[in-house]
């Protein structure tokens, strides 16, 4: 006799088959349900990027000024921020916001979207799961793609704007993001917008390989959240996972970030102090010491982990809304 939950016209399930209520929920990305589509992850990342940029731009300005400080004019984060605000006005702490916000929006959209596509390519065809090596490779690939297509040209413009002192347009070489980009192309060629591309690729590739793997691990260990399982983390849970995942990258990639900033700031014409990534590392080490290769580390740690916390708090809610709306199993 058929159970009360079965339709009298439905054939009985084969022996050993799971009932609808027992069907797997994709706990490890393993085939219980389709993953969140790349375009949804891209949209979630872009929204998170806007929020991050608005909150953390002053810290990024301070980081850039410290990394460009060869003479020791700034005695630390607080002194640098206070000096900039006192000498140039509080608005100077948001210099470069337009390219910074635009680049974060596009970067996170590309990062989360391309990582999702690459993870699909690295999935085991039988189980649908992504191995630890697959996550690392997907993250590194996403970092390389974002570095070449988005991050490098936008950061060149941002750094050129941030290194300018003062607020009077008449005294500034670059009047704004568009004028800055057009001036660089006119004086240095299109390649000028990709100054420092190699250390940027190394920095972003390493960062994203670590970040995506760490975020997934912290979600599982701390909250028992597996991708595609329909569980939506609370914003504070996403912030903790994102913050922890964002701490390792700055420590590991400090020299790449310092070299990237120096190469982008000097341009490709005029006084060329550094001829490339290796030459820059060697020169900075010889002239300023080993610690100089981690200049700006503290403001990076003040910006990147909180930035990842903010971004993931927004992105997880967007992806969670999609999972709740379109990926929950039907109630029977």
C-alpha positions in Angstrom: 0.0 0.0 0.0 1.4 3.4 -0.9 2.5 5.8 1.8 0.3 8.8 2.6 2.9 11.1 1.1 3.0 9.4 -2.3 0.7 10.0 -5.2 -1.4 6.9 -6.0 -0.4 7.3 -9.6 3.3 7.6 -8.9 5.5 4.5 -9.4 7.2 3.4 -6.2 10.8 4.5 -5.8 13.5 2.0 -6.7 15.1 0.2 -3.7 17.7 2.4 -1.9 16.6 5.6 -3.6 16.3 8.7 -1.3 13.0 10.2 -0.8 12.5 13.9 -1.7 13.0 14.9 1.9 16.3 12.9 2.0 17.8 14.2 -1.2 21.3 15.6 -0.8 21.5 19.4 -0.5 24.8 19.9 -2.2 26.8 20.1 1.1 30.2 20.1 -0.5 29.3 21.5 -3.8 28.7 17.9 -4.7 25.9 17.6 -7.1 22.9 18.0 -4.7 21.9 21.1 -6.5 23.3 23.5 -9.1 25.8 26.1 -7.8 25.0 29.8 -7.7 25.4 31.1 -11.3 28.5 33.2 -12.0 26.4 36.2 -13.0 24.7 36.2 -9.6 28.1 36.0 -7.9 29.4 38.8 -10.1 26.4 41.1 -9.1 26.9 40.2 -5.5 30.6 41.1 -5.6 30.0 44.5 -7.4 27.5 45.6 -4.7 29.9 44.6 -2.0 32.7 46.5 -3.7 30.7 49.8 -3.7 30.1 49.5 0.1 33.7 48.7 0.8 35.1 51.6 -1.3 32.9 54.2 0.5 33.9 53.0 3.9 37.6 52.4 3.5 39.0 54.9 1.0 40.8 57.1 3.7 42.8 54.1 4.8 43.9 53.4 1.2 45.0 57.0 0.7 47.1 56.7 3.9 48.6 53.4 2.7 49.6 54.9 -0.6 51.2 58.0 1.0 53.2 55.8 3.4 54.5 53.5 0.6 55.6 56.5 -1.4 57.3 58.2 1.6 61.1 57.8 1.0 62.1 60.6 3.4 60.3 59.6 6.5 57.9 62.5 6.5 55.1 60.5 8.1 55.7 58.9 11.5 52.9 56.4 11.2 49.2 55.9 10.2 47.7 58.4 12.6 50.3 61.0 11.8 50.0 60.5 8.1 46.2 60.8 8.2 46.3 63.9 10.4 48.9 65.5 8.3 47.0 65.0 5.1 43.7 66.3 6.6 45.4 69.3 8.2 47.5 70.3 5.1 45.0 69.4 2.4 41.6 69.2 4.0 39.6 66.2 5.1 38.4 65.8 1.5 41.9 64.7 0.5 41.4 61.5 2.5 38.9 60.5 -0.3 41.2 61.3 -3.2 40.9 58.8 -6.0 37.5 57.6 -4.7 36.0 57.5 -8.2 38.5 55.2 -9.8 38.8 53.3 -6.5 35.1 52.6 -6.2 34.8 51.9 -10.0 37.7 49.5 -9.9 36.4 47.7 -6.8 33.0 47.3 -8.3 34.4 45.9 -11.6 37.1 43.9 -9.8 34.8 42.0 -7.4 32.3 41.4 -10.2 35.1 39.9 -12.3 36.7 38.1 -9.4 33.6 36.3 -8.1 32.3 35.6 -11.6 35.6 34.3 -13.0 36.3 32.2 -9.9 32.8 30.6 -10.3 33.5 29.8 -14.0 37.0 28.4 -13.2 35.6 26.3 -10.3 33.1 24.8 -12.7 36.1 23.8 -14.9 37.9 22.2 -12.0 34.9 20.2 -10.6 35.2 16.5 -10.4 32.8 15.2 -13.2 31.6 12.4 -11.0 31.0 14.0 -7.6 30.7 17.7 -8.7 33.1 18.7 -5.9 36.0 21.1 -6.2 39.3 19.9 -4.6 41.5 22.1 -2.4 44.0 22.4 -5.3 41.1 23.3 -7.6 40.0 26.1 -5.3 43.6 27.4 -5.1 44.0 27.3 -8.9 40.6 29.0 -9.4 41.4 31.7 -7.0 44.8 32.3 -8.5 43.3 32.4 -12.0 40.6 34.9 -10.9 43.3 37.1 -9.4 45.4 37.1 -12.6 42.4 37.9 -14.7 41.3 40.8 -12.5 44.9 42.1 -12.2 45.3 42.4 -16.0 41.9 43.5 -17.0 40.8 45.8 -14.1 43.2 46.3 -11.2 46.4 47.5 -12.9 45.0 50.4 -15.0 42.6 51.6 -12.3 45.3 51.5 -9.6 47.7 53.4 -11.8 45.2 56.2 -12.1 44.3 56.0 -8.4 47.9 56.1 -7.2 48.8 59.0 -9.5 45.9 61.0 -8.1 46.7 60.0 -4.5 50.3 61.0 -4.6 49.4 64.6 -5.6 49.5 67.0 -2.6 47.0 69.8 -2.3 43.5 70.3 -3.5 43.7 73.3 -5.8 43.1 72.1 -9.4 45.5 74.8 -10.8 48.4 73.3 -8.8 47.6 69.6 -9.7 49.0 67.9 -12.7 46.1 65.5 -13.0 42.6 67.2 -12.7 40.6 64.0 -12.3 40.5 60.3 -13.2 39.7 60.8 -16.9 42.2 63.6 -17.4 44.8 61.5 -15.5 44.2 58.4 -17.7 44.3 60.5 -20.9 47.5 62.3 -19.9 49.2 58.9 -19.1 48.2 57.5 -22.5 49.3 60.7 -24.3 52.7 61.0 -22.6 53.6 57.3 -21.9 51.5 55.4 -24.3 48.8 52.9 -23.6 51.3 50.7 -21.8 51.6 53.4 -19.2 48.3 52.3 -17.7 49.8 48.9 -17.1 52.9 50.0 -15.2 53.6 47.6 -12.5 51.4 44.8 -14.1 53.7 41.9 -13.1 53.8 42.6 -9.3 50.1 43.3 -9.5 49.5 39.9 -11.1 51.6 38.2 -8.4 49.9 40.1 -5.6 46.4 39.5 -6.8 46.8 35.9 -7.9 48.4 34.9 -4.5 45.8 36.9 -2.6 42.8 35.4 -4.3 44.1 31.8 -4.2 44.4 32.2 -0.4 41.3 34.2 0.1 38.7 32.0 -1.7 40.2 28.8 -0.1 40.2 30.4 3.4 36.7 31.8 3.1 35.3 28.4 2.1 37.2 26.7 4.9 36.1 29.2 7.6 32.5 29.0 6.4 32.6 25.2 6.9 34.5 25.1 10.1 32.8 28.0 11.9 29.3 27.9 10.6 28.8 24.4 8.9 28.0 26.3 5.7 28.7 24.5 2.4 28.3 26.2 -0.9 24.9 25.6 -2.5 23.3 24.0 0.6 20.7 26.7 0.9 21.9 28.0 4.3 22.4 31.7 4.5 24.9 33.1 6.9 24.0 36.1 9.0 25.9 39.3 8.1 28.1 39.1 11.2 29.0 35.5 10.4 30.0 36.5 6.8 32.0 39.4 8.2 34.0 37.1 10.5 34.8 34.6 7.8 35.7 37.4 5.3 37.9 39.2 7.9 39.8 36.1 8.7 40.2 35.1 5.1 41.5 38.6 4.3 44.4 38.6 6.8 46.9 36.2 5.2 47.3 37.9 1.8 48.7 41.3 2.9 51.4 39.6 5.0 52.5 37.3 2.1 52.3 39.8 -0.7 53.6 43.0 1.0 56.7 43.3 -1.2 54.7 42.9 -4.4 52.3 45.7 -3.2 55.1 48.1 -2.3 56.9 47.5 -5.7 53.6 47.8 -7.6 53.0 51.2 -6.0 56.5 52.5 -6.7 56.4 51.3 -10.3 52.9 52.8 -10.9 53.8 56.1 -9.3 57.0 56.7 -11.3 55.4 56.2 -14.7 57.4 55.3 -17.8 59.0 58.7 -18.7 61.2 61.1 -16.9 63.0 60.0 -13.7 62.9 56.2 -14.0 64.3 54.9 -10.7 63.1 51.3 -11.0 63.4 49.3 -14.2 61.2 46.4 -13.2 59.9 44.2 -10.3 63.1 42.4 -9.4 65.2 45.6 -9.8 62.8 47.5 -7.6 62.8 44.8 -4.8 66.6 44.8 -4.9 66.9 48.6 -4.9 64.4 49.1 -2.0 66.1 46.4 0.0 69.6 47.9 -0.5 68.7 51.6 0.0 65.9 51.3 2.7 66.3 47.9 4.3 64.2 44.8 4.5 61.3 46.4 6.5 60.7 48.9 3.6 59.4 46.0 1.5 56.5 45.8 4.0 55.8 49.6 4.2 52.1 50.2 4.4 51.4 46.8 5.9 49.5 48.0 8.9 47.1 50.2 6.8 46.7 47.3 4.4 45.7 45.1 7.4 43.4 47.9 8.5 41.8 48.0 5.0 41.9 44.6 3.4 40.4 42.3 6.1 37.7 44.8 7.0 37.1 45.3 3.3 36.6 41.6 2.8 34.3 41.6 5.8 32.2 44.3 4.3 32.2 42.8 0.8 31.3 39.3 1.9 28.6 40.5 4.3 26.8 42.1 1.3 27.8 39.4 -1.3 26.7 36.5 0.9 23.3 38.1 1.5 22.8 38.6 -2.3 23.8 35.0 -3.0 21.8 33.7 -0.1 18.7 35.5 -1.4 19.2 33.8 -4.7 19.6 30.4 -3.0 16.5 30.8 -0.9 14.4 32.0 -3.9 15.5 29.6 -6.6 17.5 26.8 -5.1 15.5 25.6 -2.1 13.9 22.1 -2.6 10.1 22.1 -3.0 8.2 21.2 0.2 6.3 18.0 -0.2 
